[in-house]
Amino acid sequence: MDHSAQQLMIEPASNAKHDEHEEHKRILRYVQRACHPATVSMVKHQGACSTTFIVSTTSTDISNAGIDQVNISRSVLQIRPVRFQISAEIARAARDVHGELAPGLLLHRSIVIHGTQYQLLRMSLLSGSRFDELQPACRIIDQKSIERMEVLMSGMAHFFAQSWQEADSCHHKCDGKIGRSIPTRLRRLAEELPSAALRRLAGRCLDDMQAGLLDILPVVLTHGDLLSSNIMVDEQRWKLRGVIDWAEAEYLPFGMALYGVERLLGYMSTDKEKLPCFVYYDCADELRELFWKQLIEWLPDFHGQLRTSIELSKTVGVLLWHGFAWDDGKIDRVISDSIEDAVDLAYLETLTGEKKSQHHFVSML
């Protein structure tokens, strides 16, 4: 359900672009009025499900929006359609688990702009740059970039270990949108994915899950959109500074967001037929093993069966995340071999190792 990457394949219709632009303008006018006299600037890259601003202020009261600001010079103000709202409970849990690697929720409330209801959030501002603005897009990367990637892998290992450690003191249930439907979703993937190899893989994962291989893993808070655009790093060393956009987070077996680490080990490109393909860096294997080495050091009583179960959880996560189309948040349609789903299919095949030599994509345009 890579709703960001799908934009590489399909440009929105011009009227859709116009409507989105007009919505941003309406929201900007509202925020400027509500936050006066603070300075408001719209962030350069907007997410698909929110409009985000940086608010710079001195001690003041933003009465129109009911936002009390005391001694906070810069913060994030985000407006989200109700259907894409962030759970305040999940946002606070992310901060509890990951500390300063997750934004602190300062305020959340419902607002109405020109008759449309939105969620308003004020959050602490994480330092750093989005990693998608820095990530190399070539198979062979230089030594300095390799060293930076090693720093990032260590940071990601610590990030994942934090959720494991928190689970030691809490017992969560897989009761979110994805968690409560994993067997059903895997069964659909085993029946509907566009290649026999992927269908077999989904079937094996379902069998392994029903045999209890995931039961030894803790259920942890899991980021639902772990892309490089949501990973913040410092520009010099690529040290992990934080992870943003927790709207799709929920409690899942440990490891289901490891697709995010795999995606950091390469880049999306196009093949000779101009179709999307995911390319691993030449040093991907070494970086992956470094991640595992660091992760194992953080986890108590690690043993071989744990890694087997975590690898299964990772594969299930890849299947669930890339096997279902985003479709404006519905996440209930299994991808096909249409050109609209080509990016997700490219990720799915490469990240699972079930890559076919050639596809004949069907255009739905």
Kinemage of the C-alpha trace (Angstrom):
@kinemage 1
@onewidth
@group {chain A} dominant
@subgroup {mainchain}
@vectorlist {calphas} color= white
{ca met a 1} P 0.000 0.000 0.000
{ca asp a 2} L 2.726 2.401 -0.963
{ca his a 3} L 0.577 5.494 -1.464
{ca ser a 4} L 3.656 7.706 -1.847
{ca ala a 5} L 5.444 5.610 -4.455
{ca gln a 6} L 2.321 5.140 -6.518
{ca gln a 7} L 2.607 8.780 -7.513
{ca leu a 8} L 5.631 7.771 -9.604
{ca met a 9} L 3.331 5.825 -11.862
{ca ile a 10} L 0.162 7.886 -12.050
{ca glu a 11} L -0.195 11.644 -12.045
{ca pro a 12} L -3.406 12.823 -10.372
{ca ala a 13} L -6.010 14.348 -12.656
{ca ser a 14} L -5.697 18.097 -13.005
{ca asn a 15} L -8.993 18.740 -11.204
{ca ala a 16} L -7.746 16.599 -8.277
{ca lys a 17} L -4.586 18.704 -8.128
{ca his a 18} L -6.683 21.855 -8.177
{ca asp a 19} L -8.944 20.606 -5.378
{ca glu a 20} L -5.912 19.660 -3.252
{ca his a 21} L -4.318 23.057 -3.855
{ca glu a 22} L -7.517 24.857 -2.881
{ca glu a 23} L -7.818 22.756 0.273
{ca his a 24} L -4.245 23.646 1.272
{ca lys a 25} L -5.030 27.344 0.693
{ca arg a 26} L -8.150 27.194 2.871
{ca ile a 27} L -6.271 25.418 5.647
{ca leu a 28} L -3.338 27.857 5.415
{ca arg a 29} L -5.659 30.863 5.773
{ca tyr a 30} L -7.315 29.247 8.793
{ca val a 31} L -4.013 28.453 10.492
{ca gln a 32} L -2.595 31.939 9.838
{ca arg a 33} L -5.641 33.560 11.419
{ca ala a 34} L -5.712 31.126 14.335
{ca cys a 35} L -2.016 31.457 15.101
{ca his a 36} L -1.631 35.210 14.696
{ca pro a 37} L 0.767 36.807 15.645
{ca ala a 38} L 2.941 33.689 15.406
{ca thr a 39} L 4.791 32.984 12.156
{ca val a 40} L 3.377 30.081 10.171
{ca ser a 41} L 5.174 28.297 7.339
{ca met a 42} L 3.961 25.287 5.378
{ca val a 43} L 6.506 22.471 5.271
{ca lys a 44} L 8.109 21.797 1.893
{ca his a 45} L 6.927 18.204 1.458
{ca gln a 46} L 3.329 17.513 2.423
{ca gly a 47} L 2.039 14.049 3.239
{ca ala a 48} L -0.818 12.467 1.354
{ca cys a 49} L -3.099 12.520 4.407
{ca ser a 50} L -2.312 15.805 6.169
{ca thr a 51} L -1.317 19.443 5.846
{ca thr a 52} L 1.616 20.362 8.083
{ca phe a 53} L 2.999 23.692 9.286
{ca ile a 54} L 5.860 24.936 11.418
{ca val a 55} L 4.686 27.515 13.943
{ca ser a 56} L 7.297 29.884 15.362
{ca thr a 57} L 6.158 31.844 18.362
{ca thr a 58} L 7.078 33.457 21.630
{ca ser a 59} L 4.951 33.052 24.756
{ca thr a 60} L 1.465 33.857 23.567
{ca asp a 61} L -2.056 32.574 23.573
{ca ile a 62} L -3.533 31.434 20.278
{ca ser a 63} L -7.100 31.854 21.387
{ca asn a 64} L -8.934 31.232 18.121
{ca ala a 65} L -7.704 27.638 17.949
{ca gly a 66} L -7.564 27.195 21.703
{ca ile a 67} L -3.818 26.510 21.549
{ca asp a 68} L -1.936 27.598 24.639
{ca gln a 69} L 1.714 28.231 23.765
{ca val a 70} L 4.122 28.953 26.588
{ca asn a 71} L 7.860 29.131 26.014
{ca ile a 72} L 7.684 27.007 22.867
{ca ser a 73} L 9.569 28.674 20.062
{ca arg a 74} L 8.827 26.187 17.288
{ca ser a 75} L 6.296 23.388 17.016
{ca val a 76} L 4.446 21.383 14.406
{ca leu a 77} L 0.823 22.109 13.620
{ca gln a 78} L -0.918 19.474 11.521
{ca ile a 79} L -4.402 19.386 10.044
{ca arg a 80} L -5.738 15.948 9.085
{ca pro a 81} L -9.022 14.829 7.521
{ca val a 82} L -11.028 12.924 10.116
{ca arg a 83} L -10.669 9.628 8.246
{ca phe a 84} L -6.873 9.921 8.590
{ca gln a 85} L -6.770 11.156 12.172
{ca ile a 86} L -4.058 10.075 14.584
{ca ser a 87} L -5.130 8.311 17.749
{ca ala a 88} L -4.042 10.402 20.729
{ca glu a 89} L -3.513 7.159 22.663
{ca ile a 90} L -1.174 5.809 19.980
{ca ala a 91} L 0.687 9.127 19.711
{ca arg a 92} L 1.314 9.183 23.446
{ca ala a 93} L 2.322 5.516 23.414
{ca ala a 94} L 4.872 6.224 20.670
{ca arg a 95} L 6.414 8.937 22.832
{ca asp a 96} L 6.419 6.653 25.870
{ca val a 97} L 8.115 3.832 23.966
{ca his a 98} L 10.565 5.797 21.835
{ca gly a 99} L 11.142 8.964 23.860
{ca glu a 100} L 12.510 11.823 21.791
{ca leu a 101} L 12.499 9.648 18.654
{ca ala a 102} L 8.729 10.244 18.440
{ca pro a 103} L 6.927 13.589 18.405
{ca gly a 104} L 5.393 14.702 21.685
{ca leu a 105} L 1.655 15.352 21.411
{ca leu a 106} L 0.917 18.784 22.849
{ca leu a 107} L -2.688 19.219 21.759
{ca his a 108} L -5.355 17.519 19.693
{ca arg a 109} L -8.906 18.574 18.912
{ca ser a 110} L -11.577 18.623 16.240
{ca ile a 111} L -12.018 21.760 14.154
{ca val a 112} L -14.251 22.794 11.264
{ca ile a 113} L -12.898 24.678 8.253
{ca his a 114} L -15.468 25.864 5.697
{ca gly a 115} L -17.921 23.207 6.826
{ca thr a 116} L -15.433 20.307 6.754
{ca gln a 117} L -14.306 18.601 9.952
{ca tyr a 118} L -10.605 18.030 10.556
{ca gln a 119} L -8.322 16.911 13.351
{ca leu a 120} L -5.879 19.539 14.602
{ca leu a 121} L -2.661 18.385 16.242
{ca arg a 122} L 0.172 20.331 17.803
{ca met a 123} L 3.347 18.313 18.293
{ca ser a 124} L 6.947 18.865 19.254
{ca leu a 125} L 9.277 19.492 16.343
{ca leu a 126} L 11.838 16.748 15.718
{ca ser a 127} L 15.251 17.839 14.509
{ca gly a 128} L 16.928 16.563 11.367
{ca ser a 129} L 16.019 16.021 7.727
{ca arg a 130} L 13.812 13.479 6.029
{ca phe a 131} L 15.979 10.595 4.916
{ca asp a 132} L 14.354 10.400 1.496
{ca glu a 133} L 16.046 13.733 0.736
{ca leu a 134} L 19.471 12.206 1.489
{ca gln a 135} L 19.170 8.536 0.546
{ca pro a 136} L 21.508 7.425 -2.281
{ca ala a 137} L 19.874 6.341 -5.533
{ca cys a 138} L 22.722 4.308 -7.038
{ca arg a 139} L 23.705 0.669 -6.586
{ca ile a 140} L 27.339 1.348 -5.605
{ca ile a 141} L 27.615 3.961 -2.869
{ca asp a 142} L 30.816 5.619 -1.675
{ca gln a 143} L 32.605 4.782 1.555
{ca lys a 144} L 31.344 7.860 3.381
{ca ser a 145} L 27.748 6.940 2.550
{ca ile a 146} L 28.382 3.365 3.685
{ca glu a 147} L 29.641 4.650 7.031
{ca arg a 148} L 26.573 6.877 7.338
{ca met a 149} L 24.304 3.937 6.495
{ca glu a 150} L 26.003 1.950 9.261
{ca val a 151} L 25.117 4.718 11.721
{ca leu a 152} L 21.524 4.649 10.506
{ca met a 153} L 21.302 0.848 10.782
{ca ser a 154} L 22.479 1.052 14.389
{ca gly a 155} L 19.860 3.686 15.097
{ca met a 156} L 17.114 1.604 13.509
{ca ala a 157} L 18.159 -1.444 15.561
{ca his a 158} L 17.811 0.627 18.729
{ca phe a 159} L 14.442 1.953 17.531
{ca phe a 160} L 13.071 -1.583 17.072
{ca ala a 161} L 14.599 -2.769 20.341
{ca gln a 162} L 12.774 -0.024 22.237
{ca ser a 163} L 9.399 -1.511 21.317
{ca trp a 164} L 10.532 -4.990 22.402
{ca gln a 165} L 11.756 -3.689 25.752
{ca glu a 166} L 8.503 -1.838 26.416
{ca ala a 167} L 6.541 -5.019 25.721
{ca asp a 168} L 8.337 -6.746 28.621
{ca ser a 169} L 6.227 -4.736 31.053
{ca cys a 170} L 2.986 -4.573 29.046
{ca his a 171} L 0.813 -7.171 27.381
{ca his a 172} L -0.874 -5.812 24.276
{ca lys a 173} L -3.334 -7.412 21.877
{ca cys a 174} L -3.407 -7.321 18.065
{ca asp a 175} L -6.767 -5.547 17.960
{ca gly a 176} L -6.166 -2.844 15.335
{ca lys a 177} L -7.399 -2.718 11.740
{ca ile a 178} L -4.559 -4.916 10.468
{ca gly a 179} L -3.801 -6.930 13.598
{ca arg a 180} L -7.269 -8.407 13.999
{ca ser a 181} L -7.428 -9.452 10.329
{ca ile a 182} L -3.966 -10.906 9.593
{ca pro a 183} L -5.101 -14.501 8.878
{ca thr a 184} L -7.954 -13.278 6.677
{ca arg a 185} L -5.637 -10.963 4.765
{ca leu a 186} L -2.997 -13.645 4.262
{ca arg a 187} L -5.683 -16.024 2.991
{ca arg a 188} L -6.797 -13.428 0.443
{ca leu a 189} L -3.200 -12.843 -0.641
{ca ala a 190} L -2.711 -16.587 -1.054
{ca glu a 191} L -5.695 -16.629 -3.402
{ca glu a 192} L -5.419 -13.314 -5.269
{ca leu a 193} L -1.802 -12.138 -5.630
{ca pro a 194} L -0.766 -11.854 -9.295
{ca ser a 195} L 1.984 -14.504 -9.312
{ca ala a 196} L 1.943 -18.142 -8.257
{ca ala a 197} L 5.199 -17.715 -6.311
{ca leu a 198} L 3.747 -14.894 -4.210
{ca arg a 199} L 0.523 -16.810 -3.627
{ca arg a 200} L 2.498 -19.809 -2.395
{ca leu a 201} L 4.568 -17.578 -0.110
{ca ala a 202} L 1.452 -16.043 1.433
{ca gly a 203} L 0.036 -19.537 1.944
{ca arg a 204} L 3.210 -20.724 3.686
{ca cys a 205} L 3.203 -17.677 5.944
{ca leu a 206} L -0.425 -18.339 6.867
{ca asp a 207} L 0.401 -21.976 7.679
{ca asp a 208} L 3.400 -20.945 9.802
{ca met a 209} L 1.371 -18.337 11.628
{ca gln a 210} L -1.443 -20.780 12.365
{ca ala a 211} L 1.198 -23.257 13.599
{ca gly a 212} L 2.118 -20.694 16.265
{ca leu a 213} L 5.481 -19.464 14.975
{ca leu a 214} L 4.582 -15.851 15.776
{ca asp a 215} L 3.278 -16.643 19.238
{ca ile a 216} L 6.720 -16.394 20.865
{ca leu a 217} L 7.053 -12.774 19.736
{ca pro a 218} L 5.840 -9.873 21.862
{ca val a 219} L 3.035 -7.704 20.518
{ca val a 220} L 4.529 -4.233 20.199
{ca leu a 221} L 3.647 -0.762 19.016
{ca thr a 222} L 4.391 -0.905 15.285
{ca his a 223} L 4.760 2.055 12.947
{ca gly a 224} L 2.425 1.553 10.002
{ca asp a 225} L 4.237 3.628 7.391
{ca leu a 226} L 7.967 3.217 7.984
{ca leu a 227} L 9.246 4.960 4.850
{ca ser a 228} L 12.392 7.016 4.419
{ca ser a 229} L 10.147 10.098 4.186
{ca asn a 230} L 9.058 9.466 7.790
{ca ile a 231} L 12.565 8.806 9.117
{ca met a 232} L 14.433 11.876 10.369
{ca val a 233} L 18.245 11.905 10.473
{ca asp a 234} L 20.961 14.472 10.971
{ca glu a 235} L 22.508 15.473 7.653
{ca gln a 236} L 26.145 14.896 8.612
{ca arg a 237} L 26.212 11.358 10.049
{ca trp a 238} L 22.669 10.104 9.300
{ca lys a 239} L 22.132 9.473 12.986
{ca leu a 240} L 18.492 8.644 13.635
{ca arg a 241} L 16.695 11.669 15.072
{ca gly a 242} L 13.141 10.439 15.016
{ca val a 243} L 10.227 8.831 13.224
{ca ile a 244} L 7.148 10.856 12.299
{ca asp a 245} L 3.575 10.135 11.112
{ca trp a 246} L 2.160 7.543 13.500
{ca ala a 247} L -1.356 7.656 12.028
{ca glu a 248} L -1.333 4.017 10.893
{ca ala a 249} L 0.509 2.610 13.915
{ca glu a 250} L -1.021 -0.241 15.886
{ca tyr a 251} L -0.016 -3.211 18.028
{ca leu a 252} L 1.371 -6.114 15.979
{ca pro a 253} L 3.813 -8.993 16.499
{ca phe a 254} L 7.379 -7.716 16.699
{ca gly a 255} L 9.083 -7.371 13.315
{ca met a 256} L 6.171 -6.573 11.028
{ca ala a 257} L 7.593 -3.127 10.243
{ca leu a 258} L 10.999 -4.501 9.209
{ca tyr a 259} L 9.996 -3.864 5.604
{ca gly a 260} L 11.075 -0.325 6.475
{ca val a 261} L 14.647 -1.453 7.131
{ca glu a 262} L 14.720 -3.438 3.883
{ca arg a 263} L 13.598 -0.379 1.938
{ca leu a 264} L 16.486 1.602 3.417
{ca leu a 265} L 18.909 -0.898 1.831
{ca gly a 266} L 18.133 0.133 -1.741
{ca tyr a 267} L 16.138 2.446 -3.948
{ca met a 268} L 13.304 2.407 -6.454
{ca ser a 269} L 14.433 2.677 -10.078
{ca thr a 270} L 13.154 1.631 -13.489
{ca asp a 271} L 14.244 -1.249 -15.690
{ca lys a 272} L 15.018 -1.190 -19.415
{ca glu a 273} L 11.284 -1.215 -20.140
{ca lys a 274} L 10.780 1.819 -17.888
{ca leu a 275} L 8.921 -0.255 -15.325
{ca pro a 276} L 9.588 0.194 -11.596
{ca cys a 277} L 12.142 -2.069 -9.945
{ca phe a 278} L 13.710 -2.013 -6.502
{ca val a 279} L 17.514 -2.153 -6.515
{ca tyr a 280} L 19.545 -3.188 -3.457
{ca tyr a 281} L 22.848 -1.471 -2.729
{ca asp a 282} L 25.933 -3.608 -3.280
{ca cys a 283} L 26.591 -3.373 0.458
{ca ala a 284} L 23.005 -4.275 1.457
{ca asp a 285} L 23.895 -7.700 2.900
{ca glu a 286} L 26.585 -6.236 5.148
{ca leu a 287} L 24.290 -3.441 6.320
{ca arg a 288} L 21.483 -5.901 7.023
{ca glu a 289} L 23.765 -8.105 9.118
{ca leu a 290} L 24.961 -5.044 11.038
{ca phe a 291} L 21.341 -4.216 11.824
{ca trp a 292} L 20.749 -7.751 13.112
{ca lys a 293} L 23.977 -7.765 15.124
{ca gln a 294} L 22.987 -4.506 16.824
{ca leu a 295} L 19.409 -5.654 17.370
{ca ile a 296} L 20.500 -8.935 18.971
{ca glu a 297} L 22.727 -7.007 21.375
{ca trp a 298} L 19.691 -5.048 22.532
{ca leu a 299} L 17.388 -8.061 22.957
{ca pro a 300} L 17.659 -10.246 26.065
{ca asp a 301} L 17.852 -14.034 25.766
{ca phe a 302} L 17.968 -14.001 21.979
{ca his a 303} L 18.040 -17.435 20.336
{ca gly a 304} L 17.760 -18.932 16.867
{ca gln a 305} L 14.028 -19.619 16.998
{ca leu a 306} L 13.428 -15.957 17.759
{ca arg a 307} L 15.190 -14.909 14.563
{ca thr a 308} L 13.182 -17.448 12.566
{ca ser a 309} L 9.963 -16.036 13.984
{ca ile a 310} L 11.063 -12.437 13.451
{ca glu a 311} L 11.964 -13.235 9.835
{ca leu a 312} L 8.484 -14.708 9.393
{ca ser a 313} L 6.951 -11.587 10.917
{ca lys a 314} L 9.014 -9.428 8.547
{ca thr a 315} L 7.792 -11.395 5.523
{ca val a 316} L 4.194 -11.159 6.714
{ca gly a 317} L 4.693 -7.406 7.122
{ca val a 318} L 6.036 -7.077 3.570
{ca leu a 319} L 3.072 -9.062 2.216
{ca leu a 320} L 0.517 -7.042 4.150
{ca trp a 321} L 2.080 -3.665 3.429
{ca his a 322} L 2.756 -4.115 -0.280
{ca gly a 323} L 0.162 -6.777 -1.096
{ca phe a 324} L -2.787 -4.473 -0.514
{ca ala a 325} L -3.328 -1.251 -2.446
{ca trp a 326} L -3.625 2.004 -0.511
{ca asp a 327} L -6.776 3.155 -2.366
{ca asp a 328} L -7.192 6.317 -0.289
{ca gly a 329} L -6.862 4.451 2.978
{ca lys a 330} L -9.247 1.560 2.300
{ca ile a 331} L -6.401 -1.031 2.206
{ca asp a 332} L -8.759 -3.839 1.231
{ca arg a 333} L -7.883 -4.574 -2.419
{ca val a 334} L -5.172 -7.097 -3.261
{ca ile a 335} L -2.780 -5.639 -5.827
{ca ser a 336} L -2.936 -6.875 -9.399
{ca asp a 337} L -0.594 -6.848 -12.378
{ca ser a 338} L -2.039 -3.519 -13.528
{ca ile a 339} L 0.346 -0.638 -14.139
{ca glu a 340} L -1.250 1.216 -11.197
{ca asp a 341} L 0.069 -1.423 -8.794
{ca ala a 342} L 3.484 -1.831 -10.438
{ca val a 343} L 5.433 -0.069 -7.684
{ca asp a 344} L 3.938 -2.172 -4.896
{ca leu a 345} L 4.486 -5.330 -6.933
{ca ala a 346} L 8.133 -4.403 -7.536
{ca tyr a 347} L 8.699 -3.911 -3.806
{ca leu a 348} L 6.782 -7.079 -2.963
{ca glu a 349} L 8.734 -9.332 -5.296
{ca thr a 350} L 12.177 -7.990 -4.463
{ca leu a 351} L 11.735 -7.722 -0.696
{ca thr a 352} L 10.387 -11.291 -0.512
{ca gly a 353} L 12.878 -12.727 -3.010
{ca glu a 354} L 10.030 -13.902 -5.238
{ca lys a 355} L 10.942 -11.762 -8.241
{ca lys a 356} L 9.714 -12.781 -11.681
{ca ser a 357} L 11.813 -12.121 -14.757
{ca gln a 358} L 9.130 -10.179 -16.593
{ca his a 359} L 5.628 -8.822 -16.174
{ca his a 360} L 3.059 -7.890 -18.740
{ca phe a 361} L 1.270 -5.072 -16.976
{ca val a 362} L -2.304 -4.252 -17.854
{ca ser a 363} L -3.199 -0.575 -18.049
{ca met a 364} L -6.343 0.475 -16.226
{ca leu a 365} L -6.291 3.980 -17.693
